[in-house]
């Protein structure tokens, strides 16, 4: 099975005949078999040329690029071959028909909140569970995307308040969720993990006929692939947050793995490598699928979520968000 390659060092990505390799120095290079690559994630300062890009495009391999602080900058996506005019028309019509858009927007939040509550139940956060359940009752009555986002925002605020009890390491505290920029380590881990997950989901969307710029919960934008943001609502608490809890509670990541730059906190090279390793392990963890009756990875669950959305858009089956049963 092809896998994701994370490049944390600086160097040059090259092609030689039918091989891709990463050159750190004249004496140090790592061969990356083309058939083994699902996607490439670049965190270091990497040079590459059109020869490499063309070869990766021929093999349908996307590249995701992150900045100095480890946050998503952009992607190189090969020319999309999985295209469907009928699906595209249907995807747009489910956006322009507000009732259809509301159904999908609520579904993404429903899946995400289910996994938030799952995390809270695992950690016996009864007070926060009660507060969120009260807010969740309001979701069925809201009639606008703005109201849905407001309910979701209030739920997440309560959820993040529970982090200080879930995370046993007293070196790590969170007062509130911060985005641009995160000023403390927990916010740093949340932002970094969500950023990587966003690009993982984009890679999975790319392999389907879905158009990644047409979304339902998040407003479509010229500057982002907003369908990735929609689908990530379901998987952030299920994947990213559980990785964070484990890393901090077992002391795998500590304060030495962070740098502070004025009011900006970010992972250093060692911390980023540790986080990516555990995130990758989580994505490749398998569970027995109750419908398919076979083992599938968390990454495959993301792809299956895309297929479920496609079935909904073409009228085959109503979309129901993933709700972890294991």
C-alpha positions as CSV (number, residue, x, y, z in Angstrom):
1,X,0.0,0.0,0.0
2,X,1.3,3.5,-0.9
3,X,2.0,5.8,2.0
4,X,2.6,9.4,2.9
5,X,6.1,10.7,2.9
6,X,6.9,13.5,5.4
7,X,10.0,15.5,4.5
8,X,11.3,17.4,7.6
9,X,14.9,18.1,6.4
10,X,16.1,20.6,4.0
11,X,17.4,19.4,0.6
12,X,16.4,18.7,-2.9
13,X,13.7,16.5,-4.4
14,X,15.0,15.0,-7.7
15,X,14.0,12.6,-10.4
16,X,16.3,10.2,-12.1
17,X,14.7,8.1,-14.8
18,X,11.8,6.4,-13.0
19,X,12.9,7.1,-9.5
20,X,12.3,9.9,-7.1
21,X,14.9,10.6,-4.4
22,X,15.5,13.2,-1.7
23,X,19.0,14.6,-1.6
24,X,20.1,16.1,1.7
25,X,23.7,16.4,0.6
26,X,26.0,15.0,-2.2
27,X,26.7,12.0,-0.1
28,X,23.3,11.5,1.5
29,X,20.2,10.7,-0.5
30,X,17.0,8.7,0.1
31,X,15.3,6.8,-2.7
32,X,11.5,7.0,-2.7
33,X,10.0,4.3,-5.0
34,X,7.3,6.0,-7.1
35,X,4.8,3.1,-6.5
36,X,5.2,3.6,-2.8
37,X,4.1,7.2,-2.7
38,X,0.6,8.3,-1.8
39,X,1.4,11.9,-1.2
40,X,4.3,14.1,-0.1
41,X,4.3,16.5,2.8
42,X,7.1,19.1,2.9
43,X,8.1,20.8,6.1
44,X,11.7,21.6,5.4
45,X,13.3,24.0,2.8
46,X,13.1,21.8,-0.3
47,X,14.1,22.6,-3.8
48,X,12.3,20.8,-6.7
49,X,11.9,21.4,-10.4
50,X,9.4,20.8,-13.1
51,X,11.0,17.5,-14.0
52,X,10.0,16.2,-10.6
53,X,6.5,17.9,-10.6
54,X,5.7,16.5,-14.1
55,X,6.7,13.0,-13.0
56,X,4.6,13.2,-9.8
57,X,1.7,14.5,-11.8
58,X,1.9,11.6,-14.2
59,X,1.6,9.3,-11.2
60,X,-1.2,11.3,-9.5
61,X,0.8,12.2,-6.5
62,X,0.0,15.5,-4.7
63,X,2.5,17.6,-2.7
64,X,1.4,19.5,0.4
65,X,3.7,22.3,1.6
66,X,4.0,23.7,5.1
67,X,5.7,26.9,6.3
68,X,8.5,27.4,8.7
69,X,6.1,27.1,11.7
70,X,4.6,23.9,10.4
71,X,1.3,25.2,9.1
72,X,-0.3,24.5,5.8
73,X,0.7,26.8,2.9
74,X,-0.6,25.1,-0.2
75,X,-0.7,22.1,-2.4
76,X,0.5,21.0,-5.8
77,X,-2.4,18.8,-7.2
78,X,-1.9,17.0,-10.5
79,X,-4.5,17.6,-13.2
80,X,-7.6,15.8,-11.8
81,X,-8.5,12.7,-13.8
82,X,-11.4,11.6,-11.7
83,X,-13.9,14.1,-13.0
84,X,-17.7,13.8,-13.4
85,X,-19.8,16.5,-14.9
86,X,-23.0,15.0,-13.5
87,X,-21.6,14.9,-9.9
88,X,-20.2,18.5,-10.2
89,X,-23.7,19.8,-11.2
90,X,-25.2,17.9,-8.3
91,X,-22.6,19.1,-5.9
92,X,-23.3,22.7,-6.9
93,X,-27.1,22.2,-6.7
94,X,-26.7,20.9,-3.1
95,X,-24.9,24.2,-2.3
96,X,-27.4,26.5,-4.1
97,X,-30.4,24.7,-2.6
98,X,-30.3,26.1,0.9
99,X,-32.3,23.3,2.5
100,X,-30.0,20.7,1.0
101,X,-26.9,22.7,2.1
102,X,-28.3,22.9,5.7
103,X,-28.8,19.2,5.8
104,X,-25.2,18.5,5.0
105,X,-23.8,21.3,7.2
106,X,-25.7,19.9,10.2
107,X,-24.5,16.4,9.3
108,X,-20.9,17.3,9.5
109,X,-21.4,19.0,12.8
110,X,-23.4,16.0,14.1
111,X,-20.5,13.7,13.3
112,X,-18.0,16.0,14.9
113,X,-19.9,16.5,18.1
114,X,-20.5,12.8,18.4
115,X,-16.8,12.3,18.5
116,X,-16.3,15.2,20.9
117,X,-18.8,13.6,23.3
118,X,-17.0,10.2,22.8
119,X,-13.7,11.8,23.9
120,X,-15.4,13.4,26.9
121,X,-17.1,10.2,27.9
122,X,-13.8,8.3,27.7
123,X,-12.3,10.9,30.1
124,X,-15.4,11.1,32.4
125,X,-16.0,14.8,31.7
126,X,-19.7,14.7,32.8
127,X,-20.2,18.4,33.4
128,X,-19.1,19.3,29.9
129,X,-21.1,16.4,28.4
130,X,-24.3,17.8,30.0
131,X,-23.6,21.3,28.7
132,X,-23.0,20.1,25.2
133,X,-26.0,17.9,25.1
134,X,-28.2,20.9,25.9
135,X,-26.6,22.9,23.0
136,X,-27.0,19.9,20.7
137,X,-30.7,20.0,21.1
138,X,-30.8,23.4,19.5
139,X,-29.1,22.2,16.3
140,X,-32.2,20.7,14.8
141,X,-34.0,24.0,15.1
142,X,-31.5,26.3,13.5
143,X,-32.2,27.5,10.0
144,X,-29.0,29.2,8.9
145,X,-25.3,28.3,8.4
146,X,-24.4,31.2,10.7
147,X,-26.5,29.7,13.5
148,X,-25.0,26.2,12.9
149,X,-21.5,27.7,13.2
150,X,-22.5,29.5,16.4
151,X,-23.8,26.4,18.0
152,X,-20.6,24.5,16.9
153,X,-18.4,27.3,18.3
154,X,-20.1,27.2,21.7
155,X,-19.8,23.4,21.8
156,X,-16.1,23.6,21.0
157,X,-15.5,26.2,23.6
158,X,-17.0,23.9,26.3
159,X,-15.0,21.0,24.9
160,X,-11.7,22.9,25.0
161,X,-12.4,23.8,28.7
162,X,-12.3,20.1,29.4
163,X,-8.8,19.7,28.0
164,X,-7.2,20.9,31.3
165,X,-8.7,17.9,33.1
166,X,-8.2,15.4,30.3
167,X,-4.5,16.3,30.0
168,X,-2.9,15.3,33.2
169,X,0.5,16.9,32.5
170,X,0.3,20.2,34.5
171,X,2.9,21.9,32.2
172,X,0.1,22.1,29.6
173,X,-2.9,24.4,30.0
174,X,-5.4,26.0,27.6
175,X,-7.5,29.1,28.5
176,X,-9.2,29.4,25.1
177,X,-8.8,28.3,21.5
178,X,-6.4,30.5,19.6
179,X,-5.7,30.4,15.9
180,X,-3.5,33.1,14.4
181,X,-1.1,32.7,16.0
182,X,-1.4,30.0,18.8
183,X,0.5,31.3,21.8
184,X,0.7,28.1,23.9
185,X,1.6,24.5,23.3
186,X,-1.8,23.0,23.4
187,X,-3.2,25.4,20.8
188,X,0.0,24.8,18.8
189,X,-0.7,21.0,18.7
190,X,-4.4,21.5,17.8
191,X,-3.5,23.9,14.9
192,X,-0.7,21.8,13.6
193,X,-2.6,18.5,13.8
194,X,-5.7,20.1,12.1
195,X,-3.5,21.6,9.4
196,X,-2.0,18.2,8.5
197,X,-5.3,16.4,8.7
198,X,-6.8,19.0,6.3
199,X,-4.2,18.1,3.7
200,X,-4.6,14.4,4.3
201,X,-8.4,14.8,3.7
202,X,-7.6,16.9,0.6
203,X,-5.5,14.0,-0.8
204,X,-8.4,11.6,-0.2
205,X,-10.9,13.9,-1.9
206,X,-8.6,14.2,-4.8
207,X,-8.8,10.5,-5.4
208,X,-12.6,10.7,-5.8
209,X,-14.8,12.6,-8.3
210,X,-15.6,15.3,-5.7
211,X,-14.7,18.9,-6.3
212,X,-12.8,20.1,-3.2
213,X,-13.7,23.8,-3.5
214,X,-17.5,23.3,-3.2
215,X,-18.5,22.9,0.5
216,X,-21.6,23.2,2.6
217,X,-20.7,24.1,6.2
218,X,-17.7,26.3,5.4
219,X,-18.2,29.0,2.8
220,X,-16.5,28.2,-0.5
221,X,-13.4,30.3,-1.0
222,X,-11.0,31.1,-3.8
223,X,-8.1,30.5,-1.4
224,X,-8.9,27.2,0.1
225,X,-10.3,23.7,-0.5
226,X,-13.2,24.2,1.8
227,X,-14.7,20.7,1.4
228,X,-11.7,19.4,3.3
229,X,-12.7,21.7,6.2
230,X,-16.2,20.3,6.2
231,X,-15.1,16.7,6.3
232,X,-12.4,17.5,8.9
233,X,-15.1,18.4,11.4
234,X,-15.9,14.7,11.8
235,X,-12.3,13.6,12.1
236,X,-10.5,16.2,14.1
237,X,-11.8,15.0,17.5
238,X,-11.5,11.3,16.4
239,X,-7.9,11.5,15.1
240,X,-6.1,14.7,16.0
241,X,-7.4,15.3,19.6
242,X,-6.8,11.7,20.7
243,X,-3.3,11.8,19.4
244,X,-2.7,15.0,21.4
245,X,-4.1,13.5,24.6
246,X,-1.9,10.4,24.3
247,X,1.3,12.4,23.5
248,X,0.9,14.7,26.4
249,X,-0.5,12.3,29.0
250,X,2.3,9.8,28.3
251,X,5.0,12.5,28.2
252,X,6.0,11.7,24.7
253,X,5.9,15.4,23.9
254,X,7.0,17.9,26.5
255,X,7.8,21.6,26.7
256,X,11.3,21.0,25.3
257,X,9.6,20.2,21.9
258,X,8.3,23.8,21.5
259,X,9.8,27.1,20.5
260,X,8.4,30.5,21.5
261,X,8.8,33.4,19.0
262,X,7.4,36.6,20.6
263,X,3.8,35.6,21.2
264,X,3.9,32.6,18.8
265,X,4.3,29.0,19.9
266,X,5.3,26.3,17.5
267,X,6.8,22.8,17.4
268,X,10.5,22.5,16.9
269,X,11.9,19.9,14.4
270,X,12.0,17.1,17.0
271,X,8.5,17.8,18.2
272,X,7.1,17.9,14.7
273,X,8.7,14.6,13.8
274,X,7.2,13.0,17.0
275,X,3.8,14.3,16.3
276,X,3.8,13.3,12.6
277,X,4.9,9.7,13.6
278,X,2.0,9.3,16.0
279,X,-0.5,10.9,13.7
280,X,0.7,8.6,10.9
281,X,0.3,5.6,13.3
282,X,-3.2,6.7,14.0
283,X,-4.1,7.1,10.4
284,X,-2.9,3.6,9.7
285,X,-4.6,2.0,12.7
286,X,-7.3,-0.5,11.5
287,X,-10.7,-1.4,12.8
288,X,-13.3,-4.0,11.7
289,X,-15.8,-2.2,9.5
290,X,-19.3,-3.2,10.6
291,X,-20.7,-3.0,7.0
292,X,-17.8,-4.1,4.9
293,X,-16.9,-6.8,7.4
294,X,-13.1,-6.2,6.9
295,X,-10.4,-4.3,8.5
296,X,-10.0,-0.7,7.3
297,X,-7.6,2.1,8.4
298,X,-8.6,5.5,9.7
299,X,-7.3,6.9,6.4
300,X,-9.7,4.6,4.5
301,X,-12.6,5.8,6.7
302,X,-11.9,9.3,5.3
303,X,-12.2,8.0,1.8
304,X,-15.3,6.1,2.6
305,X,-16.8,9.3,4.0
306,X,-16.2,10.9,0.6
307,X,-17.9,8.0,-1.2
308,X,-20.9,8.3,1.2
309,X,-21.1,12.0,0.3
310,X,-21.1,11.1,-3.4
311,X,-23.9,8.7,-3.0
312,X,-26.0,11.4,-1.2
313,X,-25.3,13.9,-3.9
314,X,-26.4,11.7,-6.7
315,X,-29.5,10.5,-4.8
316,X,-28.5,6.9,-4.1
317,X,-28.4,7.1,-0.3
318,X,-28.9,9.8,2.4
319,X,-25.7,10.9,3.9
320,X,-25.1,9.9,7.5
321,X,-21.8,11.1,9.1
322,X,-19.4,8.6,10.6
323,X,-20.0,7.8,14.2
324,X,-17.3,5.6,15.7
325,X,-18.8,2.3,16.9
326,X,-15.6,0.7,18.3
